[in-house]
Amino acid sequence: MIAAENISIGRGVTLALRCTMCHGARGMSKANTPNLAGQNPERIHKQLSDFQARHRGSEIMAPHTRSLSDQDMRDLLAYYAYLPRTTPPTLGSN
C-alpha cells in the first residue's frame, strides 16, 4: 500500500467516527443500517453523493453528508473498502 493510501485510510478512520452510532465502530452495524466494511467504494460514493445532492432523502444522513468534501468522501471510501467484510453482529450481542 502506498503512503497516500495510508493517509487516506487514516483520515477516513477519523471521519468515520461520526458514522459509528449507526454503522458500527468498524463498519459492521448492530442496528438496522447498512454494513459499510468491505463495501464497494463506488457504491458508497453513489449513496453519499445522492444524500448530499438531496436525490435521496434521509433526516439522519443529510446533515452528515452535507459538509463532506470530495476528499472526505474518498477518504471514507478508502477506509471502509480497507476493512474486512465479516459476518454482521447479531442484534443484542455485545
Secondary structure, 3 states (H helix, E strand, C coil): CCHHHHHHHHHHHHHHHHHHHHHCCCCCCCCCCCCCCCCCHHHHHHHHHHHHCCCCCCCCHHHHHHCCCHHHHHHHHHHHHHCCCCCCCCCCCC
